Amino acid sequence: MIRLIVLIYAIVCYFVGVAGLVAIIASLAHLLPFGYLWGNGGFSGQPIVWNALLVAAWGIVHSGMARPGFKSAITKLIPVAAERATYVLVSGITSILLTGFWMTVPGQVWFVEPGALATVIWAIFAFGWAFLLASTFAINHFDLFGLRQVFLNFREQPNPPLPFVKRAMYSYIRHPIQTGVLIGVWVTPSMTMTQLILSVGFTAYIFIGLWFEERDLIAEHGDAYRNYRKETGKILPKF
């Protein structure tokens, strides 16, 4: 019964995590307005400061929960199999809150009139998010989102660490998921001041987070990852 509960919990976490990602993409695509959770359009404070605090809190939560020390601590409270699913759950909730309580900032940075060029830009925008999704499947989508762990736990099967692999886009880029995010937050025909703060915040989070992530990967994989760093680019492909 406990294994079944953990499995159901992880499935719910998966859909919440996907919903959080969809909320970010939809807001950037102007399909969902920023600040949709505000009842009356926000509060009377400084929107730039508020948005900066939101994205900083979002980044601290995401980066902190990915650290080995936090994983070790939280698995004393929850089943080991549910650790990744819990990360996905918190990721989804914080992403929904981030976009839902984001405040509008007046100003337009650039704008491309609707037409052929704008269509090309939107196509690149869509490619970035599709590239992110494809990158999750190039390693193991269901392990990344916490479903593989709970399924093996439900079947009472061992959960060995996944082997270090270099295939598809990972043969050229070490962090293609982050590459997709950077494309998605910067390639737009209409960059407003509202979005600019989010784009800058996500970019800072990515490069700070990757410093910690690569440190952890070197500690885990040693020379194999050091050699991999020489063969590939961090964000841009190295052929």
Secondary structure, 3 states (H helix, E strand, C coil): CHHHHHHHHHHHHHHHHHHHHHHHHHHHCCCCCCCCCCCCCCCCCCHHHHHHHHHHHHHHHHHHHCCHHHHHHHCCCCCHHHHHHHHHHHHHHHHHHHHHCCCCCCCEEEECCCCHHHHHHHHHHHHHHHHHHHHHHHHCHHHHCCHHHHHHHHCCCCCCCCCCCCCHHHHCECCHHHHHHHHHHHCCCEEEHHHHHHHHHHHHHHHHHHHHHHHHHHHHHCHHHHHHHHHCECCCCCC
